[in-house]
Amino acid sequence: MDWRAEWKMLAAVVGVFLAFYYLPVGGSRFDKAALEGLHLAKWYAQEHVLLCLIPAFFIAGAIAVFINSASVMRYLGAKANKVVAYGVASVSGTVLAVCSCTVLPLFAGIYRMGAGLGPASAFLYSGPAINVLAIVLTARVLGWQLGVARAVGAIVFSVVIGLLMHFIFRKEEMEKAAAQAAMPVPEAERPLWQNGAFFAAMVAILVFANWGKPQESSGLWHAIHEGKWVVTAIAAALLAAILGGWFKVSWWKLGVVGGAVAVGAAVLPEAPGVAFTVGFLGLAVVIQTSGPEMGEWLSTTWDFAKQILPLLLFGVLVAGVLLGRPGEEGLIPSAWVAASVGGNSWQANLFASVAGAFMYFATLTEIPILQGLLGSGMGQGPALALLLAGPALSLPNMLVIHSVMGTKKTVTFVGLVIVLAALTGIIYGCIVQ
């Protein structure tokens, strides 16, 4: 018997026992914090799992199955041209405009397909950080100076963080580049333009189904939001046509799923998420019964979901317990946060950066939160630090990154985001003062 392992197990059992034995159930703050964690987890499940994560899982699975690894290595690999690699990574983030959790399946997909650590890290940061709508709203609600600083900072950060990650782990990257150079180039099943159209249709579904409601009641952003489900339906029809024409999926199966989605939309027009869910459930059944290549797509999608979803939900629950929902308190009083981000000291900027990194921000929710904090005396520098660190990171985001890249790379990535955000906040605060 391995007594060392047994003693470790005993210590774990005793630790769990003591935690439950002294659990402060009945205390008003603890009970409210526990409810906040459950409320946030419920809200996340309702608003993000079906509309954000499910499409992202399918896209990630498709990247692993349908994208030629040579194509990934050509544009994002360790030996790829740096200008091209970081340009592609940053532009991809701008187009996707997803939250810090939705980007994770996509990041895991390209990283496992051979993308270099630097470009993959740039993509991981840029996905949630370079959000055109969020930057525009920041400028309109919080002031044009903060909006411009956020836009410039996010674009520069995506490249700088990627380059620093590549430099810090350059030995591993050189070994990866050598291994990739020795790999045979697989033949592509379909032309690049067909795969491009296939992914464009899925990305369009992901982006428009989650298009946030702007504050204005008119204008382009409002018009897109009002018609987002029409655009999503058009993208879904295009995806069905591509699957039938280029991937040889049976038309009658696609027709049955399309009919079920149309019935769901007609019966429950006020709940478009129902039709959306029916569509993806139908897609899962169709591809599972359409040959080995399609079955591999579903299998890989499920692998990503098994790895990422439990960590995300656990992380959201813990974040809710500690920090609560927007406008509500968890174990950490919001007054502490407001009192710690006044002025432009390095302590205030670092605290704002760390707090933003561990909080969970759904897309666009950081703007009203910051509006309230600025009204409570938050400095301009810490506000920018939170804007640069918050949307790109969160506790659930860190848990999943760790499962993909490991402890050392995760700590380095998170540390770079926090430190650079704090330094940028200090510089910006000095300029505006």
N, C-alpha and C positions, 0 to 999 in steps of 0.2 A: 504493500500500500504506500502511495506517495503522500506522506504526512504533510509535506509542504503545501501541496494542492488542497489537502483536507483542511489545514489551518486557514488557508485563504477563503475557502468556502464557508467555514465557521465564522470568520470575521465578517464576511458579507451578510450572513444570516443575522448575526448579532447587530450589525449596523442597521439593517432593515427593521429589525424588531424594536430597537431603541428609537428609530425615527417615528414609527407608528405609536410607540408607547408614549412619547412626549409630544405628539402631534397637537398643536394648539387649537383643536377644533372647539368652536364655541366663541372664540375671540372674534370681535366684529371685523377687524382688518383682515384676519386670516380667512374667515368665511367669505368675505366680499372678494378677496383676491382669488380664492378658489373658483367662485362663480364667474369672475372676470375671465379666468383661464378657459372655462367651459364655454362662456359666451363667445370669446374670440375664436376658439376652435370650431364652434358651430357656425359662426359667420364665415370662417375660412372655408369650411366644407361646402357651405351653400353657394358662396360667391366665386370660389377659385378652383375647386377640384374639378367640377364638371366643365366649366367654360375655359379654364386656363390649362390645368395640368393634363387632362385627358388628351386634348389636341397636341400638347407638347410631347407627351409620351409617344403618341403615334408618329410624330415628326422625328423624334429621336430614334425610334425603332426603324423608321424608313432610312434614316441616315446610315445606320449600321448595316442595313441589308442591301439597299439599292445604290448607295453612293460608292463609286469605285475608290478604294483607298488611295490609289495613285492620284486621283483628283484632289482629295483632301491634302495629301502631302505636297502636291504641286503648289497649292495656294496658301496652305496654313501649316505645312510640315516644318520640321526643325531646320531643313535646308532650303526652305522657300525664300524667295526674295523678300527682304524685310519690309520694304515699302508696300509691296503687294499684300503681304500677310497681314500687317497691321491695318492697312487700309480696308481690306475685306472684313476683318474682325470688327472694326469700328463701324463701318457702314451697315453690317449685319445687325448690330445692336440698335442703330438708329431706325432701321426698318421694322424690327420686331417690336420695340417699345414695350417689353414685358416687365413683370415685377421680378424681385430678387429670387423668388422661388420658381417661377415659370421658366426662367432661363436655364435652370439646372439640368433638366433632361437633355436639352439641346447641347449644353456644354459637355455633359458626360458623353453624348454621342460623338461629337467631333474629336474630343480628347482621346477616346478609345479607338477611333479610326486612324489615329496617327498624327493629329494636329500637334504642333510644337507647343511647349508650355507657355511661351511668351504670347503668341497669337491667341491661344485658348484662354489665357488669363485676361487678355484685352477684350475678348468677346464676353467673358464672364462679367467683367465690370461694365462694359458698354451697353449690354442688353437692357438692364434696368435703369442705368444712369443717364444715357443719352436718349431721353424721351422728349420728342419735339413738343408734344402737347403739354407735358409737365413743365418744360422750360418756358413756353409761351405763357402759361398760367402763372408761373412764378413771377415773370416780368410784369404781368398785369395786376396781380394781387399784392405782391410784396415789393414791387419797384423794379424799374428797368435795370438799375445797377446790379441788383442781386440776380436778376434773370440772365444778364449777359455774363456775369461772373460764373454762374452755374453752368452755362453752356460751354464757355471756354475751359473751365476747370474740368468738366466731365470728359470733353474730347481729349484734352491733354493727358488727363489721368489714365485713360484707357491705353494710350500708347506708352506712357512712362512706366506704368505698373507692369505692362507686358514685357517691356525691355528689361526692367529690373528683375523680374522673375526669371527671364532667360539668362541674364548675367549671373545671378546668384546661383542658379542650378545649371550653369553652362556645361559642367562636366557630364552630367546626365544627358543634357541635350545633345552634346557631341556624340555620345554613345548611341542615342536614339537616331541621330542623323546617319551614323555609320551603318546601323542596322537597317534603316529604311533604304539606304543606297544599295544594300545587298539583296533586298526583297525583289522578287519578280513582279513585273507589272501585269496585273490581271486584265483580261479583256472585258470591256464594258458590254453589258447586255443590251443597252439602249443608248441612243445618241444623247449627248449632254443637254441638248435643247429640250428633249422630252422629259428628262429627269428634272430640268429646271422648271418646266411648266408644272410638273407634278408637285414639286415642293412649293412653288409659288401659290398654287391653289390651297394647299394646307396651311401655309403661313397666312394667307388672306383670311381663312376661316378663323384662325387663332387671333389675329389682330382685330378684325372687325367685330367678332362676337364679344370682345372685351373692351370695345371702344368706350372710354369713360364719358360721362355727361359733363360738358363744360358749364361754367357759371353763366355764360351769356345765353340769351334766348334767341339769338340769331347768328348769322355768320356761317362760315364753312364748317368749323368744328361741330356746331350744333346741327347743321344739315346732315353731316355724316352720321352723327349719333342717332338722329331721327330715322335714318334709312339704313342703319347698320345691319338689321336682320335681313333686309332685301339683298344687300351686298353679300352677306354671309351665305344666303341661299344660292345666289349666283355662283359663288366660289365652290359651294358644295356640288352643284350641278356640273361645274367644270371638272371637279375632281372625279365625279362618277363617269363622265365622258372619257377622261384620261384612263381610268381603270379599265373601262370596257374596251377602248380602242387600242391602247398600247400595252396594257398588262393582262389582256385576254381574260378578264373577269366576265362571267356570264351576264348578259344584259338583263335577263329576266330576274336575276337576284338583285341587281342594282335597281330595277324597276320596282320590285316589292319593297325594298328599303325606302326608295323615294316616295312611294305611295304612303307608306306608314308615317313618314315625316310630314307629308302634306296633310294627312288626316289629323296628326297631333297638332299642327299649327292651326288648322281650321277649328278644331274642337276647343283648344285652349290658346287662343291668340294672345291672351294677357300673360301667359307663362311660356315664352318662347324657349326657355331652358328645357322644357319637356320634349319638344320636337328635336332640339339639339341633342339631348341624351338618347332619344330613340335612334337618331341618325348614327351616332357613334357605336351604339350597341349593335345596330344592324350592320355597320361596317365591320365590326369584329367578327360577326357570324359569317359574313360574306367572304372575308379574306381567309378565315379558318378553313373554309370548304372550297378554296379555289387553287389548290395545288401547293407544292412544297415551298415555292418562293414566297407566296402570300402567307402561308402558315408560319414561315420563319419570321416574317414581319410582325405578326401578332405575338409570337413567342418572345421576340426581342423587346417588343413594347411592354409586355407583361414583366419581363425581367427588370426593366427600368422602373416600372411602377412598384414592384416588390421592394426594390432597394431604396427608392427615394421617398415614397409616400408616407410610410410609417415614421421616418425621421422628421419629415416636414410637420406632420400633425403633432408629434411629441414636442417639437421645437416651438410651434405656435402655442400649444397649451402652456408650456413653461414661460414663454414670453408674456402671455396674458396674465399669468399668476404674478409675475414680477412687476410688470409695468402697466397692466390693464389695457383697456381699449381706448381709442381717442375720446377724450372727455371724461374718462373714468379712471379710478386709481386701482393699482394692484398693491403688492406688499411695499413697493418703493413709493413714498408720497410724491405726488407731482410737484408740490411746493419745493421739495429738495432739488428737483431738476431745474425749476425756474430760478431758484436762488443761486444755482451753480453755473449759470450761463450768462450772467450779466457782465458788461464790460467787454474788454478785448484781451484779457490776460491769457497767458499760455495755459493756465489751469482751466479757464472757462472754455477755450477752444478744444483742448484735449478732452474735457468732460463731454462736450457736445458731440465730438467725433465718436467717442466710445459709446455714449448713450445711443446715438443714431445707429451705430453698427450693430448693436444688440437688439434694438427695437424692431418690430415688424411693421413696415409701411406698405399698405396696398398702393397701387398706382394712383397718384394724385392726392392721397390722403396726407402726405407730408406738408402740403401747402396750408390747409386750414390749421394744422397743428402748429406750424411755425408762426402763422398769423397770431394765434393766441399767445405763444411764448414771447413774440416780439412785443405784444401789448403788455406783457408782464415784466418787461425790462430786459429781454434777451438782447445781447449785442449783435451787431451786423456780422462780425467775424465768426462767432460761434454759430450763427444762423447758416452761413455758407458752409461751415465745417459739417454741420448736420445734414445739409442738402447733398453734399458730396459723398458722405459716408453712409447715410441712412438708406436711401433707395437701393443702393448696390449690395448692401449686406443686411443680414438679420441672423438671429440665433438659429432658426431652422435652416437657413441657407448655409451657415457654417457647418452644421452637422452633416449635410449632404456633401459639401465640398470635401470634408474630411474623408468620407467613405470613397470618394473618387480619387483624390490626390494624395491622401495620407496626412499625417500630423504635421510634418515639417513644412510642406508646401502650403498647407492651409494656414498655419500660424504666420508664415511669411506673407502670404497674400493679404490676410486680414490686417496684419501689422502695417504693411505698406499703405493700405487704404486709410487706416486710422491716422497714421503719422502725417501722410501727405495732406489729408483733409484738414488736420489741425494746423499745419504750417501754412496752408493756403488761407485758412480762416484768419490767422494772425496777420498775414500780409494784407489781405483784403480789408480787415478792420483798421489797420494803420492808414490805408489809402483813403477810405471813406471818411475817417475822422479828420 
